[in-house]
Amino acid sequence: MSAAAAPAIILVAPQLAENIGAVARAMLNCGLTDLRLVRPRPTLPHPRAIAAAAGADVVLEKAKIFTETKDAIADLHYVYATTARPREGVKTVVTMREAAGEVHTRTAGRERCGFLFGPERTGLENDDVSLADAIACVPLNRDFSSLNLGQAVLLAAYEWRMAADTTPARELAKGKAETATKEDVVGFFERLEAELDACGFLRNTDMRPTMVRNIRNIFHRAGLMAHEVRTLQGIVTGLTERPHMASAKRQPGSRRRRGRPE
């Protein structure tokens, strides 16, 4: 995802340096770097913003400062205002997830998009919302939908990133481990089944084929690695080939004598 395709994040009148830093951190987490500030109260660079950014200095260093919202969005083609409060007038309202998908569609057509965020205490003013093409909302708890600035930006940035993400929903993290070959797995099966025959566990000849298949399926579901098969082989060895210590049985009422042997 190129920088040209990434949406801009516009903060109108941010009040706290820490929140600007938190926004920068959230943006870089998701690969966004175009931060625009309209009449920020703190002057950048600010030590508390740098501390809150936790290494996302590149976002703060590239941040552009504007005096008017209209100037901050002048080069954009489509802007989403983010607000949880009902507004006057007729305006399209979309979920943040829908907005993120639309951004990808628009940027594929060489349009530039942005998300507009208001001050921490009051949110966007109606005049700022009127400059946006649509309102992007996050369907949170209706009784408590308050987000801090960093959280709100992270939701927008995350939904944008996930709209084009190709990460597998589930995968096995096996590091340097190698998947066991069928030769190794079948060799373990055959040895285990031979030992189970020897101890009488598979003595029911009618049920034996079904029991063998069930046991094999248990290990197949595990998706065994080569070193795991070796461990299982070692377990079988420990259970069957190592001599067992026989515990001495005491006779009822008998006691072991203490002292020197005669």
N, C-alpha and C positions, 0 to 999 in steps of 0.2 A: 504494500500500500504506500504509494508515493506521497510526499509532503503536499503536492498540489491537489491530491484527491482528499486529503484530510480536512475535516471541518475546522473552522476557526472557533475559538472560545473567547467570547466577549464578556467582560465583567464591567458592569456599570456601577460606578461609585463604590468600589470595594472599600471597606472601612478598616480592616485589620491586616497588618503585614503577614501575620501567621496564616490567615485564610488564603492570601495570594500564594504563599509558599505551598500550602496544602493543595491548592488547585494545580500548581505547576507539577507537583508530585503525581497527582491523579492523572494529569494529561500525559506525562511521559510514560507512566505505567502502561498506557494504551497506545503509545506511539504518536501522540499529538504534540505539536510544538508551537503552533500559531496562537499565542496569547495576546489579547488586546485589552487594554485597560482604559476606561473612560473616567476621567476625573478621580483617580485613586487618592484616598486620603494619605496613605504613607508614601514617602518618596523612595523610589528604588534607585540603586540597590539598598536593601534594608536587611540588617543582620537577622532579624526574626523571620523574615521571609525566606532567607537563605537556609536558616536552620530548619524551618518547617518543610522546605522543599526536599530535604534529605538526599541531596545529590542531583536533583533535577535542575541544576544551575543553567543548563542550556536554554530551558524554557524562559527563565527569568531574564537571562541576558538578551534574548531575542524579543522580549515583550515590547509592544508598541503602545505609546501613550497618546490618548486623544482627549479633546475637550468636549466633543459632542458625539452622541451615539451614531448619528447619521454619517459622520466621517469615519467612524470605526467600521461600519458595514458597507461603505461606498463601493468597494470592489467586489462585493458578494452578489450572487444572483438569487439566493433563497436563504431566508433567515427564520429560525425557530425561536420564539420567546418561551422561556421556561418559567412557569408559574403554576402554583397550586390553587390560587384564589380565583373565584368566578369573576369575569370581566364584562364590562358593558360592550355592546356592539356585536357584530356578526364576525366570527373568526373561526376558521377550521381548527379543530382540536384533534391531535393525534397522540398516541402513546409514544413514549421515547423509543420503544422498539420499532414501531412503524416509521418514525422519523429517521432512525438510523438506516433502515433499508432504503428509504427514499433518498437519503444523502448519497448512498452508493450509486443509485440509479442516476441521479442528477450529475454526480461527478464523472460518471462514465460518459455523459453527454457534454463534458467540459464545462460544467457549471460549478461554481464555488459556493459552498454553504457555510453556515455558522450557527452557533447556539448562543443565545443572549441570556445572561444571568443578571439579576438585580442585586442591590445591596443586601447585606445579611439581615438587617433588622426589618426592612420594609418590603423588599422584593422590588420588582420592576414597576415603574410608574406607567400609567395608561398611555402617556405620550410615547414611551419607549416601545410598549407592546404594539402600538399602532404602526410602528416601522417594520414589524415582522410580518411574514407571510402566513405563519401558522403558529399555534401554541402547542408545545410539546409538554406532556404531563406524564407523571409516573403514578400508576394506580397503587398507591399505598393505603394504609389504614385511614379511612375517612375521618376518624375521630382524632387522629394524630399523624399528620403528614409532613411535619416540620423536618427539614434537612438543613445541615450546615452547608456552606458554599462548596467545600471540598467534596462532600458526599454527593451533592447534586451534579457537580461536574463529572465525578467518577462514573455515575450512572449513565450520563450521556456518552462519555468517552467509551465506556465498556460496551454499551449496546452497539455503538458504531463499529467497534472492533469485532464483536462477535457476529455481526451481520455478514462479515466476509471471512470468518475464521474457519479453518479446515482441520482443526485439531480433532483427532478421533475422540468420540464420546467416552470410549473405554479402551484401554490397552494395558498390556502386561509390561511393567517396567522391570526388565531382567538384567540390566547392566551388561556385564561381560559374560554372563552365564550363557551356555549353549544348550539348546533344546536337545533332549535325549533322542538318540536314533531309535527306530523301531527294533533294531537288533538288540539294543541294550534293554529296552522295555520288555520285550518278549522274553528275553533271557531271564529277567527278574521274575516275570510271571511264572515261567516254567519251574524255576527253583522254588518259589513260594508255594506253588501248588503241589510240588513233590513233597515238601516238608509238611504241608497240611494233610496230604494223604498219609504220610508216615505217622503223624500224631493222631490220626483218626477223625480229624475235623470234617473231612470229605467222605466219610464212610457210607453215606446214603447214596448208592449208585444211581438211583433214579433222579435225585435232586442235584447230583454233582455237576452236570453241564450248566444248569441254571446258576448255581452258586459260583462257579468259576467265572461265568460271564459277568455276574454282579460285582465280584471282586475286581475284575479287570476294569469294569466301567468306573469304579470308584477312583482308581489311579489314573484312568484316562482323563477324567474331569479335572484332575489336578494339573494337567499340562506339565509333566515332569521335565526338569532340567537334568543334564547329564550328571552333575554332581549330586543331585537328589537321588537318582537311581543308585549311585555308588553308596550313598548313605543307607538306603533301604537294604541293599545287599549286605552292608555291614551289620545292620540290625538283625537280619536273619541269621548271619553268622554268630552274633552274640547270643541269640536265643537257642541255637541248635548245636553249635560245635564247642562252645566254651564249657568246661566241666562245672557242674553246679556244686556248691558247698552244701553238704547234707547237715542239717541241724540235728544236734543230739537230742534224743527224746529222754526226758526224765521220767523215771518211774514214780508213781504216786507215793508220796511220803518219804522218798529218798532224798538225801542231801549229799552234795559233793564235799568230800573231805578237804580240809585246808591243812597246810603245813608241808614239811619236806616229804618227798617221795621216799618210800621204804627201800 
